[in-house]
Amino acid sequence: FGFSVVNNFAIPFGESRAIAGVSWFFTVHNIAIILTRLLANRIKNASSSTAIIVGGLAVIGAGTAMMAFAGNTWSMMAVSAVMAVGGTLYSQYLQADILLMTPNHRRGVANSTMMLFQDVGGGIGAALFGVTSEYLGYSFSFVTAEIVTLAAIPLAVLSGKKPCRESAE
């Protein structure tokens, strides 16, 4: 939900501030995603998946806050990389935890459900942040997205990871 404001409004926000080269935002974003995925296993060796998920949410929150104040090409590219790192770590480890908590015969359903809720959250976020951006401005929307994202951290901590216990059937 919170990530959707950056995905949907980074370019119009940059254009509204006359930031040159804003079209590079998603190129930098995708390169940072690839690099993060390549290094993600090393991060796992240093920390728990819950800590990585919480860290990813914190990084996404920081990235949306940074976006509210971005004023030049370099700050936009920094936001792009920050959001890519946070989003990749968060989603990759959340997906892994969900699959580890799910019996083998239900993993396809669990994965599809996670993807469905990411799409629903992204769609609802885009719609709501589109309205807030129109009437209250992009910066307000980015700060609101930061708050929403950071509010998910206690949920991530409290949910804990409960490993699957496959039945003997």
MDAnalysis code that builds the backbone (N, CA, C; Angstrom):
import MDAnalysis as mda
import numpy as np

u = mda.Universe.empty(507, n_residues=169, atom_resindex=np.repeat(np.arange(169), 3), trajectory=True)
u.add_TopologyAttr("name", ["N", "CA", "C"] * 169)
u.add_TopologyAttr("resid", np.arange(1, 170))
u.add_TopologyAttr("resname", ["PHE", "GLY", "PHE", "SER", "VAL", "VAL", "ASN", "ASN", "PHE", "ALA", "ILE", "PRO", "PHE", "GLY", "GLU", "SER", "ARG", "ALA", "ILE", "ALA", "GLY", "VAL", "SER", "TRP", "PHE", "PHE", "THR", "VAL", "HIS", "ASN", "ILE", "ALA", "ILE", "ILE", "LEU", "THR", "ARG", "LEU", "LEU", "ALA", "ASN", "ARG", "ILE", "LYS", "ASN", "ALA", "SER", "SER", "SER", "THR", "ALA", "ILE", "ILE", "VAL", "GLY", "GLY", "LEU", "ALA", "VAL", "ILE", "GLY", "ALA", "GLY", "THR", "ALA", "MET", "MET", "ALA", "PHE", "ALA", "GLY", "ASN", "THR", "TRP", "SER", "MET", "MET", "ALA", "VAL", "SER", "ALA", "VAL", "MET", "ALA", "VAL", "GLY", "GLY", "THR", "LEU", "TYR", "SER", "GLN", "TYR", "LEU", "GLN", "ALA", "ASP", "ILE", "LEU", "LEU", "MET", "THR", "PRO", "ASN", "HIS", "ARG", "ARG", "GLY", "VAL", "ALA", "ASN", "SER", "THR", "MET", "MET", "LEU", "PHE", "GLN", "ASP", "VAL", "GLY", "GLY", "GLY", "ILE", "GLY", "ALA", "ALA", "LEU", "PHE", "GLY", "VAL", "THR", "SER", "GLU", "TYR", "LEU", "GLY", "TYR", "SER", "PHE", "SER", "PHE", "VAL", "THR", "ALA", "GLU", "ILE", "VAL", "THR", "LEU", "ALA", "ALA", "ILE", "PRO", "LEU", "ALA", "VAL", "LEU", "SER", "GLY", "LYS", "LYS", "PRO", "CYS", "ARG", "GLU", "SER", "ALA", "GLU"])
u.atoms.positions = np.array([
    [0.829, -1.197, 0.000],
    [0.000, 0.000, 0.000],
    [0.869, 1.255, 0.000],
    [1.773, 1.342, 0.957],
    [2.627, 2.518, 1.055],
    [3.597, 2.657, -0.105],
    [4.062, 1.540, -0.624],
    [5.016, 1.542, -1.737],
    [4.377, 2.070, -3.020],
    [3.052, 1.922, -3.126],
    [2.365, 2.253, -4.377],
    [2.495, 3.717, -4.758],
    [2.580, 4.607, -3.788],
    [2.668, 6.030, -4.114],
    [3.944, 6.336, -4.890],
    [5.039, 5.681, -4.531],
    [6.289, 5.915, -5.260],
    [6.212, 5.280, -6.644],
    [5.744, 4.048, -6.713],
    [5.650, 3.375, -8.016],
    [4.765, 4.123, -9.001],
    [3.706, 4.732, -8.505],
    [2.745, 5.366, -9.396],
    [2.971, 6.853, -9.627],
    [3.632, 7.524, -8.702],
    [3.700, 8.971, -8.802],
    [5.110, 9.550, -8.819],
    [6.129, 8.718, -8.906],
    [7.507, 9.229, -8.941],
    [7.736, 10.129, -10.154],
    [7.321, 9.691, -11.310],
    [7.564, 10.463, -12.536],
    [6.762, 11.765, -12.540],
    [5.435, 11.733, -12.301],
    [4.728, 13.021, -12.295],
    [5.217, 13.971, -11.191],
    [5.616, 13.400, -10.042],
    [6.177, 14.230, -8.972],
    [7.456, 14.907, -9.452],
    [8.365, 14.124, -10.043],
    [9.610, 14.693, -10.557],
    [9.356, 15.750, -11.610],
    [8.416, 15.484, -12.495],
    [8.085, 16.458, -13.528],
    [7.478, 17.725, -12.927],
    [6.681, 17.560, -11.871],
    [6.067, 18.733, -11.230],
    [7.119, 19.633, -10.593],
    [8.263, 19.061, -10.256],
    [9.362, 19.839, -9.674],
    [10.441, 20.163, -10.714],
    [10.140, 19.882, -11.979],
    [11.064, 20.148, -13.091],
    [12.430, 19.507, -12.866],
    [12.430, 18.278, -12.371],
    [13.671, 17.544, -12.138],
    [14.089, 16.891, -13.452],
    [15.270, 17.226, -13.908],
    [15.789, 16.668, -15.160],
    [16.165, 15.204, -14.955],
    [15.962, 14.406, -15.977],
    [16.383, 13.009, -15.926],
    [15.533, 12.121, -15.055],
    [14.329, 12.559, -14.708],
    [13.469, 11.761, -13.830],
    [13.085, 10.430, -14.478],
    [13.186, 10.353, -15.781],
    [12.856, 9.104, -16.480],
    [13.830, 7.978, -16.132],
    [14.990, 8.313, -15.567],
    [15.957, 7.296, -15.148],
    [15.544, 6.619, -13.838],
    [14.518, 7.121, -13.194],
    [14.103, 6.611, -11.896],
    [13.939, 5.089, -11.916],
    [13.171, 4.566, -12.857],
    [12.891, 3.131, -12.863],
    [14.051, 2.304, -13.410],
    [14.930, 2.908, -14.197],
    [16.140, 2.199, -14.624],
    [17.028, 1.948, -13.410],
    [17.262, 2.979, -12.629],
    [18.057, 2.843, -11.404],
    [17.365, 1.872, -10.445],
    [16.059, 2.002, -10.338],
    [15.269, 1.130, -9.462],
    [15.482, -0.344, -9.812],
    [15.388, -0.677, -11.072],
    [15.526, -2.075, -11.492],
    [16.949, -2.598, -11.338],
    [17.932, -1.762, -11.587],
    [19.317, -2.186, -11.361],
    [19.538, -2.471, -9.877],
    [19.000, -1.614, -9.010],
    [19.139, -1.819, -7.568],
    [18.408, -3.085, -7.106],
    [17.272, -3.398, -7.714],
    [16.555, -4.639, -7.391],
    [17.436, -5.839, -7.728],
    [18.016, -5.846, -8.910],
    [18.864, -6.967, -9.330],
    [20.041, -7.138, -8.381],
    [20.714, -6.046, -8.058],
    [21.866, -6.126, -7.154],
    [21.447, -6.595, -5.759],
    [20.304, -6.124, -5.280],
    [19.824, -6.541, -3.960],
    [19.501, -8.029, -3.953],
    [18.860, -8.511, -4.995],
    [18.546, -9.949, -5.063],
    [19.822, -10.790, -5.079],
    [20.843, -10.301, -5.754],
    [22.102, -11.031, -5.801],
    [22.790, -11.091, -4.442],
    [22.586, -10.072, -3.614],
    [23.244, -10.005, -2.309],
    [22.350, -10.439, -1.143],
    [21.091, -10.713, -1.418],
    [20.121, -10.977, -0.353],
    [20.482, -12.184, 0.508],
    [21.068, -13.206, -0.048],
    [21.421, -14.385, 0.742],
    [22.493, -14.058, 1.775],
    [23.417, -13.186, 1.414],
    [24.453, -12.786, 2.369],
    [23.851, -12.026, 3.541],
    [22.830, -11.242, 3.257],
    [22.149, -10.507, 4.324],
    [21.461, -11.489, 5.258],
    [20.848, -12.530, 4.700],
    [20.158, -13.534, 5.508],
    [21.115, -14.241, 6.459],
    [22.334, -14.455, 6.042],
    [23.305, -15.120, 6.900],
    [23.668, -14.264, 8.115],
    [23.396, -12.964, 8.052],
    [23.765, -12.060, 9.133],
    [22.595, -11.707, 10.053],
    [21.369, -12.083, 9.686],
    [20.210, -11.651, 10.462],
    [19.026, -12.582, 10.259],
    [18.008, -12.452, 11.102],
    [16.788, -13.253, 10.970],
    [15.904, -12.665, 9.872],
    [15.012, -13.489, 9.350],
    [14.129, -12.995, 8.298],
    [13.183, -11.929, 8.844],
    [12.739, -12.063, 10.089],
    [11.873, -11.031, 10.663],
    [12.603, -9.702, 10.733],
    [13.863, -9.720, 11.150],
    [14.653, -8.489, 11.203],
    [14.826, -7.898, 9.805],
    [15.001, -8.736, 8.802],
    [15.163, -8.253, 7.430],
    [13.854, -7.648, 6.928],
    [12.732, -8.285, 7.231],
    [11.428, -7.760, 6.826],
    [11.183, -6.403, 7.484],
    [11.435, -6.320, 8.788],
    [11.266, -5.058, 9.513],
    [12.217, -4.001, 8.949],
    [13.452, -4.389, 8.683],
    [14.406, -3.458, 8.094],
    [13.960, -2.982, 6.728],
    [13.434, -3.904, 5.924],
    [12.920, -3.529, 4.603],
    [11.790, -2.517, 4.703],
    [10.879, -2.738, 5.661],
    [9.783, -1.785, 5.863],
    [10.320, -0.419, 6.296],
    [11.312, -0.431, 7.186],
    [11.912, 0.830, 7.645],
    [12.586, 1.562, 6.484],
    [13.261, 0.815, 5.617],
    [13.926, 1.427, 4.460],
    [12.888, 1.989, 3.492],
    [11.793, 1.266, 3.277],
    [10.717, 1.777, 2.416],
    [10.140, 3.063, 3.019],
    [9.912, 3.060, 4.334],
    [9.415, 4.267, 4.993],
    [10.367, 5.437, 4.809],
    [11.657, 5.174, 4.983],
    [12.664, 6.233, 4.792],
    [12.658, 6.722, 3.342],
    [12.527, 5.803, 2.404],
    [12.511, 6.185, 0.987],
    [11.325, 7.056, 0.629],
    [10.151, 6.740, 1.169],
    [8.983, 7.575, 0.866],
    [9.129, 8.957, 1.502],
    [9.726, 9.012, 2.688],
    [9.983, 10.322, 3.312],
    [10.986, 11.115, 2.484],
    [12.028, 10.444, 2.008],
    [13.020, 11.116, 1.160],
    [12.372, 11.668, -0.108],
    [11.436, 10.911, -0.659],
    [10.771, 11.329, -1.891],
    [10.009, 12.636, -1.688],
    [9.406, 12.813, -0.519],
    [8.638, 14.031, -0.254],
    [9.500, 15.282, -0.387],
    [10.803, 15.142, -0.160],
    [11.693, 16.301, -0.167],
    [12.690, 16.302, -1.335],
    [12.561, 15.329, -2.228],
    [13.481, 15.254, -3.372],
    [13.344, 16.503, -4.237],
    [14.480, 17.043, -4.631],
    [14.431, 18.257, -5.420],
    [15.366, 18.280, -6.611],
    [16.112, 17.187, -6.814],
    [17.012, 17.154, -7.969],
    [17.174, 15.707, -8.440],
    [17.874, 15.556, -9.536],
    [18.032, 14.230, -10.137],
    [18.704, 13.256, -9.179],
    [19.747, 13.702, -8.499],
    [20.487, 12.801, -7.605],
    [19.625, 12.344, -6.436],
    [18.817, 13.221, -5.893],
    [17.958, 12.801, -4.781],
    [16.886, 11.821, -5.267],
    [16.397, 12.018, -6.481],
    [15.421, 11.076, -7.048],
    [16.059, 9.706, -7.275],
    [17.300, 9.686, -7.750],
    [17.978, 8.408, -7.979],
    [18.298, 7.720, -6.650],
    [18.629, 8.494, -5.628],
    [18.859, 7.916, -4.300],
    [17.573, 7.294, -3.764],
    [16.462, 7.989, -3.909],
    [15.163, 7.439, -3.493],
    [14.885, 6.149, -4.248],
    [15.154, 6.159, -5.534],
    [14.923, 4.984, -6.365],
    [15.680, 3.771, -5.839],
    [16.953, 3.961, -5.534],
    [17.772, 2.854, -5.026],
    [17.316, 2.421, -3.640],
    [17.023, 3.371, -2.780],
    [16.566, 3.045, -1.421],
    [15.270, 2.238, -1.475],
    [14.320, 2.686, -2.264],
    [13.039, 1.978, -2.377],
    [13.224, 0.576, -2.953],
    [14.119, 0.432, -3.894],
    [14.376, -0.882, -4.489],
    [14.959, -1.840, -3.462],
    [15.925, -1.375, -2.679],
    [16.538, -2.231, -1.661],
    [15.502, -2.632, -0.622],
    [14.781, -1.660, -0.074],
    [13.777, -1.964, 0.945],
    [12.675, -2.870, 0.437],
    [12.148, -2.549, -0.728],
    [11.061, -3.343, -1.294],
    [11.482, -4.760, -1.643],
    [12.681, -4.912, -2.155],
    [13.169, -6.241, -2.524],
    [13.390, -7.097, -1.283],
    [14.056, -6.544, -0.292],
    [14.299, -7.320, 0.935],
    [12.987, -7.693, 1.608],
    [12.110, -6.714, 1.732],
    [10.816, -6.962, 2.379],
    [10.036, -8.060, 1.653],
    [9.833, -7.881, 0.364],
    [8.978, -8.832, -0.360],
    [9.620, -10.203, -0.502],
    [10.919, -10.249, -0.725],
    [11.602, -11.534, -0.900],
    [11.551, -12.361, 0.378],
    [11.819, -11.739, 1.517],
    [11.818, -12.494, 2.773],
    [10.420, -12.760, 3.298],
    [9.476, -11.871, 3.019],
    [8.089, -12.149, 3.388],
    [7.581, -13.360, 2.616],
    [7.865, -13.389, 1.331],
    [7.438, -14.526, 0.517],
    [8.086, -15.820, 1.007],
    [9.354, -15.785, 1.307],
    [10.040, -16.986, 1.801],
    [9.431, -17.455, 3.113],
    [9.170, -16.520, 4.028],
    [8.563, -16.902, 5.311],
    [7.176, -17.494, 5.120],
    [6.387, -16.892, 4.251],
    [5.043, -17.422, 3.994],
    [5.129, -18.842, 3.468],
    [6.030, -19.083, 2.548],
    [6.149, -20.424, 1.980],
    [6.679, -21.428, 3.002],
    [7.551, -20.978, 3.899],
    [8.054, -21.878, 4.942],
    [6.989, -22.202, 5.993],
    [6.014, -21.324, 6.150],
    [4.946, -21.540, 7.118],
    [3.786, -22.351, 6.548],
    [3.856, -22.672, 5.275],
    [2.737, -23.296, 4.579],
    [3.053, -24.748, 4.221],
    [2.102, -25.648, 4.438],
    [2.321, -27.034, 4.012],
    [2.599, -27.098, 2.504],
    [3.399, -28.051, 2.102],
    [3.798, -28.176, 0.695],
    [2.619, -28.122, -0.263],
    [1.552, -28.821, 0.063],
    [0.428, -28.900, -0.869],
    [-0.388, -27.605, -0.936],
    [-0.083, -26.599, -0.103],
    [-0.804, -25.324, -0.099],
    [0.080, -24.139, -0.503],
    [1.308, -24.399, -0.901],
    [2.240, -23.308, -1.188],
    [1.839, -22.485, -2.407],
    [1.282, -23.098, -3.403],
    [0.817, -22.343, -4.567],
    [-0.290, -21.372, -4.191],
    [-1.217, -21.847, -3.368],
    [-2.312, -20.993, -2.892],
    [-1.753, -19.856, -2.039],
    [-0.817, -20.174, -1.156],
    [-0.231, -19.149, -0.283],
    [0.494, -18.085, -1.106],
    [1.260, -18.506, -2.077],
    [1.989, -17.569, -2.931],
    [1.021, -16.704, -3.727],
    [-0.001, -17.320, -4.291],
    [-0.996, -16.567, -5.064],
    [-1.740, -15.569, -4.186],
    [-2.039, -15.968, -2.965],
    [-2.735, -15.067, -2.041],
    [-1.865, -13.872, -1.694],
    [-0.592, -14.106, -1.449],
    [0.314, -12.994, -1.162],
    [0.377, -12.035, -2.349],
    [0.515, -12.576, -3.546],
    [0.579, -11.734, -4.736],
    [-0.726, -10.963, -4.945],
    [-1.853, -11.618, -4.677],
    [-3.152, -10.950, -4.799],
    [-3.216, -9.746, -3.868],
    [-2.818, -9.944, -2.601],
    [-2.899, -8.851, -1.650],
    [-1.890, -7.745, -1.963],
    [-0.751, -8.083, -2.542],
    [0.172, -7.029, -2.990],
    [-0.472, -6.211, -4.110],
    [-1.137, -6.884, -5.036],
    [-1.799, -6.179, -6.135],
    [-2.965, -5.332, -5.635],
    [-3.767, -5.889, -4.725],
    [-4.898, -5.137, -4.166],
    [-4.388, -3.919, -3.398],
    [-3.374, -4.120, -2.556],
    [-2.806, -2.996, -1.804],
    [-2.239, -1.933, -2.722],
    [-1.556, -2.369, -3.777],
    [-1.004, -1.416, -4.740],
    [-2.085, -0.645, -5.474],
    [-3.162, -1.334, -5.835],
    [-4.266, -0.673, -6.536],
    [-5.016, 0.303, -5.652],
    [-5.321, -0.130, -4.435],
    [-6.021, 0.765, -3.500],
    [-5.123, 1.943, -3.137],
    [-3.850, 1.655, -2.905],
    [-2.907, 2.730, -2.595],
    [-2.823, 3.744, -3.721],
    [-2.731, 3.268, -4.946],
    [-2.650, 4.181, -6.091],
    [-3.900, 5.051, -6.178],
    [-5.061, 4.458, -5.968],
    [-6.310, 5.221, -6.033],
    [-6.382, 6.266, -4.920],
    [-6.113, 5.846, -3.690],
    [-6.193, 6.787, -2.573],
    [-5.117, 7.863, -2.640],
    [-3.898, 7.454, -2.976],
    [-2.829, 8.450, -3.065],
    [-3.000, 9.348, -4.288],
    [-3.681, 8.859, -5.305],
    [-4.003, 9.719, -6.447],
    [-4.914, 10.855, -6.023],
    [-5.900, 10.529, -5.196],
    [-6.820, 11.558, -4.694],
    [-6.079, 12.527, -3.768],
    [-5.293, 11.983, -2.820],
    [-4.585, 12.878, -1.899],
    [-3.558, 13.731, -2.637],
    [-2.918, 13.160, -3.657],
    [-1.951, 13.938, -4.436],
    [-2.634, 15.086, -5.163],
    [-3.812, 14.817, -5.678],
    [-4.557, 15.840, -6.419],
    [-4.943, 17.009, -5.516],
    [-5.415, 16.694, -4.317],
    [-5.955, 17.738, -3.457],
    [-4.989, 18.240, -2.388],
    [-4.044, 17.408, -1.962],
    [-3.149, 17.799, -0.872],
    [-1.675, 17.825, -1.286],
    [-1.387, 17.377, -2.490],
    [-0.030, 17.430, -3.017],
    [0.725, 16.116, -2.862],
    [1.752, 15.981, -3.686],
    [2.566, 14.771, -3.678],
    [3.299, 14.585, -2.348],
    [3.869, 15.647, -1.824],
    [4.644, 15.517, -0.585],
    [3.783, 14.985, 0.547],
    [2.564, 15.459, 0.651],
    [1.645, 14.951, 1.681],
    [1.418, 13.451, 1.487],
    [1.223, 13.050, 0.244],
    [0.997, 11.625, -0.048],
    [2.204, 10.777, 0.325],
    [3.405, 11.266, 0.040],
    [4.615, 10.506, 0.377],
    [4.789, 10.381, 1.889],
    [4.543, 11.442, 2.615],
    [4.668, 11.378, 4.075],
    [3.597, 10.447, 4.653],
    [2.387, 10.513, 4.123],
    [1.325, 9.604, 4.575],
    [1.708, 8.155, 4.294],
    [2.279, 7.902, 3.132],
    [2.721, 6.543, 2.794],
    [3.811, 6.079, 3.745],
    [4.696, 6.981, 4.133],
    [5.736, 6.626, 5.106],
    [5.100, 6.175, 6.411],
    [4.134, 6.919, 6.895],
    [3.474, 6.586, 8.163],
    [2.779, 5.235, 8.067],
    [2.073, 5.004, 6.978],
    [1.375, 3.727, 6.779],
    [2.373, 2.565, 6.747],
    [3.474, 2.760, 6.049],
    [4.495, 1.708, 5.950],
    [5.117, 1.424, 7.307],
    [5.476, 2.456, 8.038],
    [6.085, 2.257, 9.353],
    [5.099, 1.638, 10.343],
    [3.805, 1.889, 10.150],
    [2.783, 1.281, 11.010],
    [2.718, -0.233, 10.829],
    [3.224, -0.738, 9.713],
    [3.236, -2.185, 9.477],
    [4.337, -2.895, 10.262],
    [5.312, -2.157, 10.752],
    [6.436, -2.786, 11.460],
    [5.987, -3.562, 12.702],
    [5.168, -2.997, 13.574],
    [4.732, -3.796, 14.733],
    [3.996, -5.075, 14.330],
    [3.249, -5.010, 13.249],
    [2.558, -6.209, 12.765],
    [3.557, -7.275, 12.334],
    [4.612, -6.852, 11.670],
    [5.641, -7.802, 11.226],
    [6.334, -8.443, 12.423],
    [6.588, -7.648, 13.446],
    [7.262, -8.168, 14.641],
    [6.339, -9.107, 15.410],
    [5.088, -8.719, 15.584],
    [4.151, -9.520, 16.372],
    [3.717, -10.803, 15.683],
    [3.712, -10.787, 14.340],
    [3.240, -11.973, 13.628],
    [4.164, -13.156, 13.839],
    [5.457, -12.887, 13.942],
    [6.421, -13.975, 14.163],
    [6.364, -15.016, 13.071],
    [7.348, -15.862, 13.028],
    [7.402, -16.924, 12.024],
    [7.065, -18.237, 12.699],
    [6.045, -18.892, 12.176],
    [5.638, -20.185, 12.706],
    [5.898, -21.232, 11.631],
    [6.950, -22.025, 11.784],
    [7.286, -23.006, 10.748],
    [6.161, -24.011, 10.540],
    [6.074, -24.475, 9.321],
    [5.068, -25.476, 8.964],
    [5.421, -26.826, 9.592],
    [4.405, -27.465, 10.072],
    [4.562, -28.844, 10.567],
    [3.771, -29.746, 9.632],
    [4.473, -30.350, 8.714],
    [3.809, -31.239, 7.750],
    [3.193, -32.426, 8.491],
    [1.968, -32.751, 8.108],
    [1.323, -33.903, 8.728],
    [1.905, -35.185, 8.149],
    [1.753, -36.264, 8.886],
    [2.292, -37.559, 8.466],
    [1.380, -38.264, 7.490],
    [0.317, -37.608, 7.078],
    [-0.645, -38.252, 6.174],
    [-0.100, -38.476, 4.800],
])
